[in-house]
Amino acid sequence: IGDDNTGRAITPVVTYALIAVNVMFFLYQMINPEFTNGYSYVPAEITQGRDLVGTYSVPGGRLQLAPGPWPIYLTLLYAMFMHGGWAHIGGNMLYLWIFGDNVEDLMGHVKFLIFYLLTGLLASMTQIFFAPNSIIPNLGASGAIAGVLGAYIVSFPSQSVRVLQWGRVIQVPALLVIGLWGLLQFVAGFGQVRGAGESGGVAYMAHIGGFIAGIVLVFLFRNK
């Protein structure tokens, strides 16, 4: 539910702006559901370079795909700010609020924004690599936020994170909190690959791709 911000030197305006943009996108999705179906990224659309429109049969039912932007590759950017429900956006924005400000402080405003967008794109490309022919729409800030978590665990492993556990707040090192989260993504992600499908609607490989990208790219983006 929070972390130690005593060492933060700047106001994280980019983190606040990203949260605001995500919320605005979500509110627009609520009044225009077709936008969600058309502007989420579909792996098969990216690999084939064309917009898939119409009704398709998928395991468990039928899927309606609406027209998307041109070029269709722009869905990779749009989807980064879209969410599938209140719990989805609530969890993502909580993690961005807690961990994004410290990483922005580490990099500065402009470099943090570039880092966020780049790790989000790399996360999506990882998911597409493992499911290139999937017609299931993907959306959410999770991949980019996984990149933020990767940067955080490298840069602030001993930082104190406040966790609500069994009705009380305890202090836990970031290495443990984010490390356990990362371990769960790897276990679920590779289980998903073996099962050749989306486990519970979660794109775990995107989380893994974003997390690894964050761990690597933080050394290029953080201030000396």
Protein Blocks (a to p, Z undefined) as FASTA:
>chain_A
ZZcfklpcbdcfklmmmmmmmmmmmmmmmmmmmlmmmmpccfklmmnopacedjdddehi
acddddddddfklmmmmmmmgcfbfklmmmmmmmmmmmmmmmmmmnojmlmmmmmmmmmm
mmmmmmmmmmmmbcbdcedjklmmmmmmmmmmmmmmmbccdddeehiacdddfklmmmmm
mmmmmmmmmmmmmnopaehhiafklmmmmmmmmmmmmmmmpcZZ
